[in-house]
């Protein structure tokens, strides 16, 4: 298989044995950030609002700002990544 073959191992940075280590790090960071986002939304809407509506609103606003940054982190190129070359 050549590197330009759609089914080849170079497609998307994945190899037959699985994703490359940098891709795993990016996925982990993404899921951690999205987990924090979900936690902030849930806590703001179910717990914090009972004591402070302002704090709950701030938590919700911070949670709304996280997904764009998570997408940027998930798509950031790291040294040695070759999946951008395709």
N, C-alpha and C positions, 0 to 999 in steps of 0.2 A: 504494500500500500504506500502511496506517496503521501506527503504531508498535506497536499491539496485535495485529497480524496475526502468527500463528505463523511464517510464512515471511518476515516483514519483516526489514529490515536491522538493527533494534534488538535482535533476538533474540540473547542471549548476548554482546553486545558486538562481534559480527562484522559486517562490512560486505561487500558484494560483492567488494571488493578484498582482503579478508583481515581478520585480527584487528587491533584497535586497538593503538597502541604500548604502552599500559600492560599490556595482556594479554600481549604478547610479552615484556615485562620480567618479568612474573610467571612465565610459562612458563620463561624462561631461568633465573631464580633457582631454581625448583622442580627443573629438571633438573640444575643444578649441585649442589644439595644432595643429590639422590638419587645423583648420580655419586660424590660424596664418601662417602656411606653405603655404596655398593657397593664402592668402593675400600678403605674401612676393613675391611669384612667379609672381602674377599678377601685383603688383606695379613695380617690377624690370623690367618686360618685356614690360610694357606699359607706364610708367611714368618716372622712375628714369634714365633709359638708356639715355634719351635725355640730361640730365645734366652731368651724370658721368657713363661711362661704367664700370669703376672699382667698384663703389658702387653697381651698378646693379648686377655685377658678384658676389660680396660678399653676397648680399641679396639672390641670387639664391643658392649659396653654403650653406648658413645657412638654407635655406628652404629645401635643399636636406638632411640635417642632422636631421631634426625634425622627420620624420616618424619612424625611428627605436626607438627613445626615446619615441615617443607616444605609440608604441606597448609595450615597456617595462612598461610604466606607466599603460597601460590598463590591463596588465597581472600581475601586482604586487599584492602580497598577503597582505591583511591588517589584523590586529588583529581581531580575531573572525570569519574570513572567513572559511567556511567549504567546499566549493566547490573543494578545493584541496584534500580533503580526499577521493574523489571517485576514 
